[in-house]
């Protein structure tokens, strides 16, 4: 299982893309960004640096300016930031002030294959430097075969072309000047909802989804055969929660920092009192946790093979210790098949991304 990226040679792939001395490059009136090296869960060791460079180039083409990677690394070392998968609020503010950037980009390459059957899955989010809050979020899971239409036409065989499609989707939450678009749906607009279709769920009578303005996603119990299921699932959940209603998801670095301050080595030994204390450290009373039973395992139906995803999510109010809401679903790729045979999801990560959105909707958005 891949671990969060640590400081060191990973910055070399991006070195030279910024200006000397840390001054952001590109148009003089562009938005200032710092680009954190992407976390890499794929089997391709170069995937994160390759895709990260493409993301930076797309932003720069819209006028964004990026701080020099070497200057960013120096500031991270100064702050004693060991892992680059995310930033705590305190570190985000310090970096933004020191590097004169407005936003910080972070994300995860969940999967990448540039072979004859290319595929890519990744997430991207923009954090406001002054507050550490997520202001834009996107995710994508694509395979070249997904573009195949009637008569076998349209299939993408080149990874560069597939990455182009992925970047178009990733940059949808940003305007033509590379500035994050304003999130229109807010947590206060959410209402109680029904469980996911063909799934299950419940909410306590006194639970109001609009009360969840900030949530901490704890590591899920992974019972599937996919070693990185917990990280990928949490990434998709966080993206779905923010995009559906603007719910702020606590950054993983913030959770790690709080656990270190509380001297917690494992969540297995944290009781309700410990959870309440952790919630106060993180500035939220709501935690999301649960289990992953299946994450891409194949199921055979009429000699055809489809991926499956099965997961359960619970929302806990750590101040009361109660489970306020829960939802679960088991999805198979042919669940979305139309009468004409269209709509089947054959990409396991594409199915996981869709399932995460449905569960979030079942929890009130």
HELIX and SHEET records of a PDB file:
HELIX    1   1 UNK A    9  UNK A   11  5                                   3    
HELIX    2   2 UNK A   20  UNK A   22  5                                   3    
HELIX    3   3 UNK A   47  UNK A   61  1                                  15    
HELIX    4   4 UNK A   69  UNK A   78  1                                  10    
HELIX    5   5 UNK A   89  UNK A   99  1                                  11    
HELIX    6   6 UNK A  144  UNK A  147  5                                   4    
HELIX    7   7 UNK A  150  UNK A  152  5                                   3    
HELIX    8   8 UNK A  159  UNK A  170  1                                  12    
HELIX    9   9 UNK A  171  UNK A  173  5                                   3    
HELIX   10  10 UNK A  187  UNK A  189  5                                   3    
HELIX   11  11 UNK A  209  UNK A  211  5                                   3    
HELIX   12  12 UNK A  229  UNK A  245  1                                  17    
HELIX   13  13 UNK A  252  UNK A  261  1                                  10    
HELIX   14  14 UNK A  267  UNK A  269  5                                   3    
HELIX   15  15 UNK A  272  UNK A  282  1                                  11    
HELIX   16  16 UNK A  333  UNK A  336  5                                   4    
HELIX   17  17 UNK A  348  UNK A  362  1                                  15    
SHEET    1   A 4 UNK A  39  UNK A  40  0                                        
SHEET    2   A 4 UNK A 103  UNK A 113  1                                        
SHEET    3   A 4 UNK A  32  UNK A  35  1                                        
SHEET    4   A 4 UNK A  65  UNK A  66  1                                        
SHEET    1   B 4 UNK A  39  UNK A  40  0                                        
SHEET    2   B 4 UNK A 103  UNK A 113  1                                        
SHEET    3   B 4 UNK A 119  UNK A 128 -1                                        
SHEET    4   B 4 UNK A 134  UNK A 143 -1                                        
SHEET    1   C 6 UNK A 200  UNK A 203  0                                        
SHEET    2   C 6 UNK A 322  UNK A 332 -1                                        
SHEET    3   C 6 UNK A 304  UNK A 317 -1                                        
SHEET    4   C 6 UNK A 286  UNK A 301 -1                                        
SHEET    5   C 6 UNK A 214  UNK A 217  1                                        
SHEET    6   C 6 UNK A 248  UNK A 249  1                                        
SHEET    1   D 5 UNK A 200  UNK A 203  0                                        
SHEET    2   D 5 UNK A 322  UNK A 332 -1                                        
SHEET    3   D 5 UNK A 304  UNK A 317 -1                                        
SHEET    4   D 5 UNK A 286  UNK A 301 -1                                        
SHEET    5   D 5 UNK A 221  UNK A 222  1                                        
END                                                                             
